Amino acid sequence: MSTQIILPRILQVGEDAALQIPNILESLGCNSPLIITDKMMVTLGYAGRIQESLDEHNISAHIFDDTVPEPTVKSIQAGVEKAREGSYDCIIALGGGSPIDSAKAIAILAKHGGVMQDYRFPRIVTEQGLPVIAVPTTAGTGSEVTKFTIITDETNDEKMLCVGTGFMPIAALVDYKLTVSLPPRITADTGIDALTHAIESYVSKKANPYSEGQAIAAMKLIGPNLRKAYHNGEDKDAREAMMLGSTLAGVAFSNASVALVHGMSRPIGAFFHVPHGLSNAMLLPSVTAYSIPAAPARYADCARAIGIATEQDTNDIANQKLLKELRALNDELSVPTPEEFGIKREAFFGVCQTMAEQALASGSPSNNPIEPSISDMVALYQSLWD
């Protein structure tokens, strides 16, 4: 059986890759870009530097910087209106997963109209929007190389999963130098997000030889370097490894899908405004423990790729080491429990059933080695308080 692999048309990787934007635009025949970013990227000067580099090539670029963390239907609408006002022929998405996800959604709606709810899964979006050139500034989401975007519907606090080739950026410029200024908290949350992408894509029922190779390579890069990047943001070797690892993990899960951690993570973010990587980290140890019995060899491969188990270890020993490592990683990277994050137990337990139903509806849990029931997911949510 064959597997269709979807990637950006152009993938520029390495130091100063972001400086290639003018050349990329020229190769695509684009000369009127809209930069979609957030206010932090403007404050840090990253957006301005892109404008300056484009000015040198006689290309004028406007900036839309009103994206928000965990984008919503309302937040992207302002970007859609901005994109429609000008005669833009492409979008430069600059930032972490939220600006890039926002840009993907804006690119589709600006060209094809409708509302975001029209494009949610199970619809597969094949329409091509405005071309998106993605420039990630975090090593975690992999959004620059995926055919997914996540937008929250404020009317019911649901994080809508939107899927299809229409959301794949036409180009991705992966420059680790843009991550050096990241604070430790964002480094940790996005790094564990990338690790989760790699693990889940490897154990996914939709895994294939191509995605498996990308996932293993990603884990080999992320495993030894996440702590280094967290403790010393100036460690360029660690930053470079994390950036490449994040992109490879993105390629892996875009072509194999994520699983139960992500399915359960999105509702936590929607209901309690927990950053996506952080809610993944909260869930990863317990969901992994729940899932290992259905795929012990696969999870043992993950432990060996991360570098905390050897080829001589049995699968059982490797998996014991994996669970110990995931818990230790959360401790060292100061990942809070839901309670420590400030969520009230009564409020959390009150929506566990709804969160489980939304998780199941997203489709991700069905990719898990063991497909959970609603009651299984409710129990997993509640176990975060044990």
DRENBA-263253 format. One record per residue (C-alpha): residue number from 1; residue in one letter; y, z, x. Coordinates in steps of 0.001 Angstrom, whole numbers, plus 524288, in hexadecimal, padded with zeros to 5 digits. Layout:
N
+-----+----+-------+-------+-------+
|   i | aa |     y |     z |     x |
+-----+----+-------+-------+-------+
| NUM |  A |     Y |     Z |     X |
...
+-----+----+-------+-------+-------+
//
This chain:
386
+-----+----+-------+-------+-------+
|   i | aa |     y |     z |     x |
+-----+----+-------+-------+-------+
|   1 |  M | 80000 | 80000 | 80000 |
|   2 |  S | 80D79 | 7FC94 | 8052D |
|   3 |  T | 819B1 | 80511 | 8050C |
|   4 |  Q | 8278F | 80049 | 80317 |
|   5 |  I | 83114 | 80674 | 80CC5 |
|   6 |  I | 83F84 | 806EE | 80943 |
|   7 |  L | 84999 | 80920 | 8140B |
|   8 |  P | 85815 | 80678 | 8164D |
|   9 |  R | 85A8B | 7F8AB | 81B0F |
|  10 |  I | 86166 | 7FE42 | 82707 |
|  11 |  L | 85DD0 | 80B12 | 82DB8 |
|  12 |  Q | 8668C | 80EAD | 83941 |
|  13 |  V | 861B8 | 81AEB | 84041 |
|  14 |  G | 86729 | 82292 | 84BAE |
|  15 |  E | 8735C | 827A7 | 85239 |
|  16 |  D | 87FE3 | 82152 | 84D1C |
|  17 |  A | 87897 | 8197C | 842CE |
|  18 |  A | 883EB | 81C5B | 83989 |
|  19 |  L | 88CED | 81451 | 84232 |
|  20 |  Q | 88571 | 8083D | 83E0F |
|  21 |  I | 88AEA | 80864 | 83038 |
|  22 |  P | 89462 | 7FCFA | 83269 |
|  23 |  N | 88979 | 7F49A | 83807 |
|  24 |  I | 8806B | 7F85C | 82CE1 |
|  25 |  L | 88A8E | 7F495 | 822C7 |
|  26 |  E | 88CB0 | 7E796 | 82985 |
|  27 |  S | 87E16 | 7E4CC | 829AA |
|  28 |  L | 87D7E | 7E7AB | 81B18 |
|  29 |  G | 88953 | 7DF6B | 817EC |
|  30 |  C | 890D5 | 7EB30 | 812B3 |
|  31 |  N | 89F37 | 7EDC6 | 81568 |
|  32 |  S | 8A41E | 7F6D4 | 80AAE |
|  33 |  P | 89CE4 | 803E1 | 80B6D |
|  34 |  L | 89EE3 | 8106A | 803DB |
|  35 |  I | 89B80 | 81C8A | 80BC5 |
|  36 |  I | 894D6 | 826B5 | 8031E |
|  37 |  T | 89474 | 83409 | 80983 |
|  38 |  D | 8988B | 84234 | 8079A |
|  39 |  K | 8A4A1 | 849B1 | 80B80 |
|  40 |  M | 89DE9 | 8500C | 81728 |
|  41 |  M | 89B61 | 842BF | 81D53 |
|  42 |  V | 8A9DC | 83FB7 | 81B87 |
|  43 |  T | 8ADDE | 84CD6 | 82156 |
|  44 |  L | 8A4ED | 84AFA | 82D14 |
|  45 |  G | 8AAD9 | 83D94 | 82F55 |
|  46 |  Y | 89E3B | 835E0 | 82DCA |
|  47 |  A | 8A354 | 82DB8 | 82275 |
|  48 |  G | 8B002 | 82B15 | 8299C |
|  49 |  R | 8A8C6 | 82666 | 835AA |
|  50 |  I | 8A144 | 81CA0 | 82D7E |
|  51 |  Q | 8AE08 | 817D4 | 827A5 |
|  52 |  E | 8B3D8 | 81659 | 83534 |
|  53 |  S | 8A829 | 80ED1 | 83A67 |
|  54 |  L | 8A8D5 | 805C6 | 82EAA |
|  55 |  D | 8B79D | 8040C | 8304C |
|  56 |  E | 8B503 | 7FEEA | 83DFC |
|  57 |  H | 8AD22 | 7F413 | 83790 |
|  58 |  N | 8B792 | 7F191 | 82D33 |
|  59 |  I | 8AF71 | 7F800 | 82297 |
|  60 |  S | 8B65B | 80156 | 81965 |
|  61 |  A | 8AE1E | 80C33 | 81387 |
|  62 |  H | 8B1F4 | 815C4 | 808D6 |
|  63 |  I | 8AC06 | 82349 | 80778 |
|  64 |  F | 8A63E | 82A3A | 7FBAF |
|  65 |  D | 8A3B4 | 8385C | 7FFC3 |
|  66 |  D | 8A171 | 83F32 | 7F2CA |
|  67 |  T | 892A8 | 83FF0 | 7F3CF |
|  68 |  V | 88CE0 | 84D70 | 7F1C5 |
|  69 |  P | 880CB | 854A0 | 7F694 |
|  70 |  E | 87576 | 851E8 | 7ED4C |
|  71 |  P | 87C63 | 84662 | 7E67F |
|  72 |  T | 87D8D | 8460F | 7D7C2 |
|  73 |  V | 87F79 | 83B86 | 7CD8F |
|  74 |  K | 88DC5 | 83FA8 | 7CC73 |
|  75 |  S | 8904B | 83FFB | 7DB15 |
|  76 |  I | 88B5C | 8322F | 7DD62 |
|  77 |  Q | 8930C | 82C96 | 7D1F8 |
|  78 |  A | 89FD4 | 82E29 | 7D961 |
|  79 |  G | 899CB | 82676 | 7E48A |
|  80 |  V | 8953A | 81BE6 | 7DB32 |
|  81 |  E | 8A30C | 81A6D | 7D60C |
|  82 |  K | 8A86B | 819D4 | 7E3F1 |
|  83 |  A | 89E7F | 80F6B | 7E7BE |
|  84 |  R | 8A1CB | 80764 | 7DBB3 |
|  85 |  E | 8B085 | 80834 | 7DE1E |
|  86 |  G | 8AFE3 | 8012F | 7EB1D |
|  87 |  S | 8A9A4 | 7F483 | 7EEF0 |
|  88 |  Y | 89FF4 | 7FB23 | 7F80A |
|  89 |  D | 89461 | 7F35C | 7FCDA |
|  90 |  C | 88CBD | 7FEC2 | 802BD |
|  91 |  I | 88C30 | 80D87 | 80410 |
|  92 |  I | 88B94 | 81581 | 81094 |
|  93 |  A | 884BE | 8224B | 80D3B |
|  94 |  L | 888AB | 82CB4 | 8171C |
|  95 |  G | 88353 | 83A79 | 816D6 |
|  96 |  G | 87754 | 84240 | 81338 |
|  97 |  G | 86E19 | 83FB0 | 8081B |
|  98 |  S | 87806 | 84264 | 7FD63 |
|  99 |  P | 8821A | 83805 | 80159 |
| 100 |  I | 8774A | 82E2C | 8041E |
| 101 |  D | 8706B | 830F3 | 7F733 |
| 102 |  S | 87D9F | 8300C | 7F05B |
| 103 |  A | 88071 | 82308 | 7F6F0 |
| 104 |  K | 8735B | 81D6A | 7F2C1 |
| 105 |  A | 875E0 | 8210F | 7E4A2 |
| 106 |  I | 883E7 | 81C24 | 7E501 |
| 107 |  A | 87F7F | 80F33 | 7EAF0 |
| 108 |  I | 87659 | 80CAD | 7DF68 |
| 109 |  L | 87F62 | 81141 | 7D483 |
| 110 |  A | 88B59 | 80A4A | 7D9F5 |
| 111 |  K | 88438 | 7FD61 | 7D97D |
| 112 |  H | 87B2C | 7FEB3 | 7CDC9 |
| 113 |  G | 881C7 | 808B1 | 7C505 |
| 114 |  G | 87B40 | 8126C | 7BC12 |
| 115 |  V | 87973 | 820D3 | 7BEE1 |
| 116 |  M | 870C3 | 8277D | 7C8CB |
| 117 |  Q | 86743 | 82BEE | 7BE60 |
| 118 |  D | 86410 | 81D88 | 7BC28 |
| 119 |  Y | 85E78 | 81CBC | 7C9ED |
| 120 |  R | 8564F | 82928 | 7CAA0 |
| 121 |  F | 847AF | 828F5 | 7CD63 |
| 122 |  P | 83E70 | 823D6 | 7C7F7 |
| 123 |  R | 8473D | 817DA | 7C816 |
| 124 |  I | 845CD | 810A7 | 7D50E |
| 125 |  V | 85307 | 80B4E | 7D91A |
| 126 |  T | 851FB | 7FDF8 | 7DF7B |
| 127 |  E | 85FDC | 7F96C | 7DCC8 |
| 128 |  Q | 86800 | 7F84C | 7E91E |
| 129 |  G | 87518 | 7FF35 | 7E8E5 |
| 130 |  L | 8800B | 7FE30 | 7F2CA |
| 131 |  P | 87A17 | 7FE16 | 8007C |
| 132 |  V | 8799B | 80BD0 | 80638 |
| 133 |  I | 87AF0 | 80E66 | 814D1 |
| 134 |  A | 87638 | 81C69 | 816AC |
| 135 |  V | 87B25 | 824D2 | 821EC |
| 136 |  P | 8746D | 83229 | 82140 |
| 137 |  T | 87AED | 83E15 | 8273B |
| 138 |  T | 86FAB | 84791 | 82511 |
| 139 |  A | 861BF | 8474F | 82A06 |
| 140 |  G | 85A64 | 84A24 | 81DB0 |
| 141 |  T | 85B54 | 8427F | 81120 |
| 142 |  G | 856DF | 83530 | 81617 |
| 143 |  S | 85ED3 | 82F4A | 80AF5 |
| 144 |  E | 8636A | 8247D | 813FC |
| 145 |  V | 855D9 | 81E64 | 813DF |
| 146 |  T | 850B6 | 821BB | 80651 |
| 147 |  K | 85008 | 81AFB | 7F928 |
| 148 |  F | 8537E | 8278D | 7F20A |
| 149 |  T | 85FA2 | 82E76 | 7ED68 |
| 150 |  I | 860D7 | 83B98 | 7E678 |
| 151 |  I | 86BBC | 83DC1 | 7DC92 |
| 152 |  T | 86D1B | 849CD | 7D3E7 |
| 153 |  D | 86F18 | 84821 | 7C54F |
| 154 |  E | 8787D | 85321 | 7C1E4 |
| 155 |  T | 874D3 | 852B0 | 7B37A |
| 156 |  N | 86774 | 85892 | 7B60B |
| 157 |  D | 86811 | 85CBB | 7C472 |
| 158 |  E | 85DAB | 852CD | 7C80D |
| 159 |  K | 85D48 | 84C90 | 7D56E |
| 160 |  M | 85A1C | 83E8D | 7D1FE |
| 161 |  L | 8516F | 83742 | 7DB83 |
| 162 |  C | 85590 | 828FD | 7DC41 |
| 163 |  V | 84C61 | 81F98 | 7E329 |
| 164 |  G | 84BEE | 8116A | 7E74C |
| 165 |  T | 84FA1 | 80761 | 7F171 |
| 166 |  G | 85D39 | 806EA | 7EB79 |
| 167 |  F | 85FF1 | 81410 | 7F1D2 |
| 168 |  M | 85BA7 | 8100D | 7FF7E |
| 169 |  P | 86751 | 80EA3 | 808C2 |
| 170 |  I | 86884 | 8013C | 80EBD |
| 171 |  A | 86B75 | 8076E | 81BF7 |
| 172 |  A | 869F0 | 814E6 | 82215 |
| 173 |  L | 87112 | 81934 | 82E5D |
| 174 |  V | 86A5D | 82542 | 833D4 |
| 175 |  D | 87326 | 82BC6 | 83DF9 |
| 176 |  Y | 86F43 | 83984 | 84231 |
| 177 |  K | 87CD2 | 83C12 | 847D7 |
| 178 |  L | 881D2 | 83DA6 | 839F0 |
| 179 |  T | 8791C | 849B1 | 8383D |
| 180 |  V | 87D8D | 8516F | 84429 |
| 181 |  S | 88839 | 85871 | 83C66 |
| 182 |  L | 87F03 | 85CF0 | 83195 |
| 183 |  P | 87EC7 | 86BC0 | 82F95 |
| 184 |  P | 871C5 | 872EB | 830E9 |
| 185 |  R | 86FC9 | 874A5 | 82229 |
| 186 |  I | 870BD | 8661F | 81F42 |
| 187 |  T | 868A1 | 86308 | 82B52 |
| 188 |  A | 85DE9 | 86C05 | 82647 |
| 189 |  D | 85E15 | 86798 | 81823 |
| 190 |  T | 85E4D | 85912 | 81B23 |
| 191 |  G | 85453 | 85AAE | 82605 |
| 192 |  I | 84A82 | 86176 | 81D30 |
| 193 |  D | 84D3D | 856F4 | 81304 |
| 194 |  A | 8494D | 84CAA | 81D0B |
| 195 |  L | 83D1E | 85458 | 820BF |
| 196 |  T | 8398B | 85557 | 8125A |
| 197 |  H | 83B38 | 846A8 | 810CC |
| 198 |  A | 831EB | 84442 | 81C0D |
| 199 |  I | 8278F | 84DE8 | 81774 |
| 200 |  E | 82806 | 849D6 | 80936 |
| 201 |  S | 8279B | 83B47 | 80C15 |
| 202 |  Y | 81BC2 | 83D77 | 814D9 |
| 203 |  V | 81417 | 84511 | 80A9D |
| 204 |  S | 818EE | 83CE9 | 7FF12 |
| 205 |  K | 80ED7 | 835C5 | 7F6F0 |
| 206 |  K | 8173E | 829AA | 7F93F |
| 207 |  A | 8166F | 82AC5 | 80810 |
| 208 |  N | 812AB | 81E79 | 80F65 |
| 209 |  P | 8102B | 81B41 | 81DBD |
| 210 |  Y | 81E54 | 8173F | 81FE5 |
| 211 |  S | 82450 | 82350 | 819B3 |
| 212 |  E | 81A70 | 82C10 | 8207D |
| 213 |  G | 81E84 | 826F0 | 82DD5 |
| 214 |  Q | 82CE6 | 82937 | 82ADD |
| 215 |  A | 82A37 | 836DD | 825A4 |
| 216 |  I | 82248 | 83B1D | 83170 |
| 217 |  A | 82CA5 | 835C4 | 83AB5 |
| 218 |  A | 83715 | 83D12 | 8330F |
| 219 |  M | 82FB7 | 849F3 | 833CF |
| 220 |  K | 82DD3 | 84861 | 84276 |
| 221 |  L | 83C94 | 84733 | 843EC |
| 222 |  I | 840BC | 85197 | 83A24 |
| 223 |  G | 836B0 | 85C21 | 83D52 |
| 224 |  P | 83B1C | 85F2D | 84B4B |
| 225 |  N | 849A1 | 85CB8 | 8490A |
| 226 |  L | 84DF6 | 862D9 | 83C32 |
| 227 |  R | 84F74 | 8706C | 841EB |
| 228 |  K | 85658 | 86AF4 | 84DEA |
| 229 |  A | 86061 | 863A8 | 845C4 |
| 230 |  Y | 8625E | 86F9A | 83D24 |
| 231 |  H | 864D9 | 878EB | 8486F |
| 232 |  N | 86CB2 | 86F6A | 850D1 |
| 233 |  G | 873A8 | 8649E | 8499E |
| 234 |  E | 8783A | 85EE0 | 8568B |
| 235 |  D | 86A3B | 85BF3 | 85AB8 |
| 236 |  K | 86B66 | 84D28 | 85A32 |
| 237 |  D | 85D09 | 84AB4 | 85CE8 |
| 238 |  A | 85939 | 85358 | 8516F |
| 239 |  R | 8638C | 84D28 | 848BF |
| 240 |  E | 85EE6 | 83F88 | 84C30 |
| 241 |  A | 850B9 | 84310 | 84987 |
| 242 |  M | 85446 | 84943 | 83C7E |
| 243 |  M | 85C4B | 83D76 | 8385B |
| 244 |  L | 85180 | 833C8 | 83B61 |
| 245 |  G | 84757 | 83CDD | 83578 |
| 246 |  S | 84F42 | 83DE4 | 828F9 |
| 247 |  T | 8505D | 82F1C | 827D1 |
| 248 |  L | 841D4 | 82D0E | 82A44 |
| 249 |  A | 83EAC | 8377D | 8202D |
| 250 |  G | 847A0 | 8304B | 816BF |
| 251 |  V | 8407F | 8238F | 81945 |
| 252 |  A | 833A4 | 82AB0 | 8170B |
| 253 |  F | 836EF | 830D6 | 809FC |
| 254 |  S | 83E43 | 824E8 | 8050C |
| 255 |  N | 8318B | 81D60 | 80689 |
| 256 |  A | 8280F | 8281C | 80260 |
| 257 |  S | 8300E | 8312F | 7F9A6 |
| 258 |  V | 831FB | 83FCC | 7FA7B |
| 259 |  A | 829C2 | 8498B | 7F313 |
| 260 |  L | 829CF | 8570B | 7ED07 |
| 261 |  V | 83401 | 85DBC | 7F5A7 |
| 262 |  H | 83E4B | 853BC | 7F221 |
| 263 |  G | 83A57 | 8534E | 7E3F5 |
| 264 |  M | 83C48 | 861FD | 7E2BE |
| 265 |  S | 84816 | 86272 | 7EBAD |
| 266 |  R | 85108 | 85993 | 7E3BB |
| 267 |  P | 851A3 | 8626A | 7D7A6 |
| 268 |  I | 854EF | 86E50 | 7E00A |
| 269 |  G | 86062 | 866B2 | 7E57F |
| 270 |  A | 864C3 | 8620F | 7D81F |
| 271 |  F | 8640F | 86F52 | 7D14E |
| 272 |  F | 8689C | 8782B | 7DC59 |
| 273 |  H | 87051 | 86F25 | 7E56D |
| 274 |  V | 8677C | 87195 | 7F100 |
| 275 |  P | 8692A | 8670D | 7FB81 |
| 276 |  H | 85DBB | 85DAD | 7FB24 |
| 277 |  G | 85886 | 86076 | 808CB |
| 278 |  L | 85970 | 86F11 | 8066A |
| 279 |  S | 851B6 | 86E9F | 7F9BC |
| 280 |  N | 8476B | 86664 | 800BA |
| 281 |  A | 8468C | 870BF | 80B4A |
| 282 |  M | 844F6 | 87B8F | 80133 |
| 283 |  L | 83957 | 87478 | 7FB47 |
| 284 |  L | 832BA | 86E33 | 80707 |
| 285 |  P | 82A01 | 8799D | 80B7F |
| 286 |  S | 824D9 | 87D2A | 7FDFB |
| 287 |  V | 822E2 | 86F36 | 7F950 |
| 288 |  T | 81BF4 | 86BDE | 8060B |
| 289 |  A | 812E6 | 8778E | 8046C |
| 290 |  Y | 80FFE | 87331 | 7F674 |
| 291 |  S | 80D3B | 8651D | 7FAAB |
| 292 |  I | 8055C | 866C9 | 80732 |
| 293 |  P | 7F816 | 86890 | 8007E |
| 294 |  A | 7F930 | 85AC7 | 7FAD7 |
| 295 |  A | 7FC51 | 8544A | 807EE |
| 296 |  P | 7F8CB | 85D4D | 8133C |
| 297 |  A | 7F71F | 8525C | 81D3E |
| 298 |  R | 8044D | 84C53 | 819D5 |
| 299 |  Y | 80BA8 | 85913 | 81B29 |
| 300 |  A | 8047D | 85C0D | 827E0 |
| 301 |  D | 8095E | 84EF7 | 82D18 |
| 302 |  C | 81720 | 85390 | 829CF |
| 303 |  A | 81529 | 86037 | 83150 |
| 304 |  R | 810AC | 858A2 | 83D4A |
| 305 |  A | 81BE5 | 84EDB | 83C57 |
| 306 |  I | 825F6 | 859BA | 83B4D |
| 307 |  G | 82020 | 85F67 | 847AB |
| 308 |  I | 81B36 | 86C90 | 842ED |
| 309 |  A | 80CA7 | 8692F | 842B2 |
| 310 |  T | 803E0 | 8621D | 84C5C |
| 311 |  E | 7F972 | 857C5 | 84AD1 |
| 312 |  Q | 7EF7E | 8625F | 84E02 |
| 313 |  D | 7F3A1 | 86AB8 | 84278 |
| 314 |  T | 7EB6B | 86984 | 8363F |
| 315 |  N | 7F272 | 864E6 | 82A13 |
| 316 |  D | 7F1EF | 872A2 | 824A2 |
| 317 |  I | 7F828 | 87893 | 830B4 |
| 318 |  A | 80246 | 86DA7 | 8315A |
| 319 |  N | 80621 | 87021 | 8234B |
| 320 |  Q | 80735 | 87EBD | 82578 |
| 321 |  K | 8106E | 87B93 | 830B9 |
| 322 |  L | 81817 | 8722C | 8281D |
| 323 |  L | 81A89 | 87C6B | 81D9F |
| 324 |  K | 81E53 | 8866C | 827E1 |
| 325 |  E | 827B1 | 87CA0 | 82E03 |
| 326 |  L | 82E4B | 87901 | 82130 |
| 327 |  R | 830BA | 88753 | 81E15 |
| 328 |  A | 8356E | 88A1C | 82BF0 |
| 329 |  L | 83E63 | 87E53 | 82B7F |
| 330 |  N | 844C2 | 8832F | 81EF8 |
| 331 |  D | 84698 | 89094 | 8251E |
| 332 |  E | 84C8C | 88B5A | 831B3 |
| 333 |  L | 8556A | 881C4 | 82A98 |
| 334 |  S | 859DC | 88C7C | 82123 |
| 335 |  V | 85519 | 88598 | 814E4 |
| 336 |  P | 85812 | 88ED7 | 80990 |
| 337 |  T | 84F22 | 8919D | 7FE2F |
| 338 |  P | 854AD | 88DFF | 7F0D8 |
| 339 |  E | 85842 | 89C4A | 7EF11 |
| 340 |  E | 85F22 | 89CD1 | 7FC38 |
| 341 |  F | 8665C | 89063 | 7F8A4 |
| 342 |  G | 86C1E | 897B4 | 7ED1E |
| 343 |  I | 863A3 | 892E1 | 7E1E7 |
| 344 |  K | 860AA | 89CF1 | 7D784 |
| 345 |  R | 85224 | 89EFA | 7D4FB |
| 346 |  E | 853A9 | 89EF6 | 7C635 |
| 347 |  A | 85B5E | 8923A | 7C66E |
| 348 |  F | 8518D | 88BD0 | 7CF80 |
| 349 |  F | 8459A | 89014 | 7C7E3 |
| 350 |  G | 84C55 | 88BFB | 7BB53 |
| 351 |  V | 84C8C | 87DB1 | 7BF70 |
| 352 |  C | 83FBF | 87CDC | 7C707 |
| 353 |  Q | 83912 | 875D5 | 7BBC4 |
| 354 |  T | 8443A | 86BFB | 7BA91 |
| 355 |  M | 844AF | 869ED | 7C94F |
| 356 |  A | 8360E | 86784 | 7C986 |
| 357 |  E | 8373D | 85D9E | 7BE8A |
| 358 |  Q | 8424D | 85691 | 7C57F |
| 359 |  A | 83AA8 | 856AC | 7D239 |
| 360 |  L | 82EE9 | 85081 | 7CBAC |
| 361 |  A | 8376F | 84645 | 7C4FE |
| 362 |  S | 83D04 | 84202 | 7D22E |
| 363 |  G | 82FB4 | 83C92 | 7D5FE |
| 364 |  S | 82F7F | 842D6 | 7E37C |
| 365 |  P | 82551 | 84D6D | 7E089 |
| 366 |  S | 81B65 | 842E8 | 7DCE4 |
| 367 |  N | 81B93 | 83E6A | 7EB28 |
| 368 |  N | 8173F | 84BD7 | 7EFDD |
| 369 |  P | 80964 | 84D76 | 7F54B |
| 370 |  I | 806B5 | 85647 | 7E9AB |
| 371 |  E | 80E45 | 852C9 | 7DD75 |
| 372 |  P | 813B6 | 85F4A | 7D786 |
| 373 |  S | 8147A | 86344 | 7C971 |
| 374 |  I | 820F2 | 86892 | 7C370 |
| 375 |  S | 81B48 | 8764F | 7C44E |
| 376 |  D | 817F3 | 8743F | 7D2B6 |
| 377 |  M | 82612 | 870B7 | 7D588 |
| 378 |  V | 82B52 | 87C21 | 7CDB2 |
| 379 |  A | 8229D | 8851E | 7D5CB |
| 380 |  L | 82766 | 87EDE | 7E270 |
| 381 |  Y | 83583 | 880A5 | 7DE5A |
| 382 |  Q | 83330 | 88ECB | 7DAD8 |
| 383 |  S | 82C05 | 89137 | 7E7AA |
| 384 |  L | 838F9 | 88F38 | 7EEC9 |
| 385 |  W | 83C1F | 89D15 | 7EA8D |
| 386 |  D | 82F76 | 8A30D | 7EFC6 |
+-----+----+-------+-------+-------+
//
